[in-house]
Amino acid sequence: MKPVERVLVIDDDATVIFLTKRMLSGLGIDGGVHIAHNGLEGLERIREAAEQGLLPQLVLLDIKMPVMDGFAFWRNWQS
């Protein structure tokens, strides 16, 4: 199994983002962690990554967020 190199964390809570980055760092995932603060920003990050051929291998998604919640993100990503 290949190691995870690209992670997208979609969350609006700064504490959760901080702790998630620390946890991922402890697992050896440092440089490839990207952050989005809501679902809409997450979709933009995924589209940018797709254009570069560097889709995230792991997406950590919060459900309750402003602008676009996790459910709306998922519905939009599927289309």
Secondary structure, 3 states (H helix, E strand, C coil): CCCCCCEEEECCCHHHHHHHHHHHHHCCCCCCEEEECCHHHHHHHHHHHHHHCCCCCEEEECCCCCCCCHHHHHHHHHC
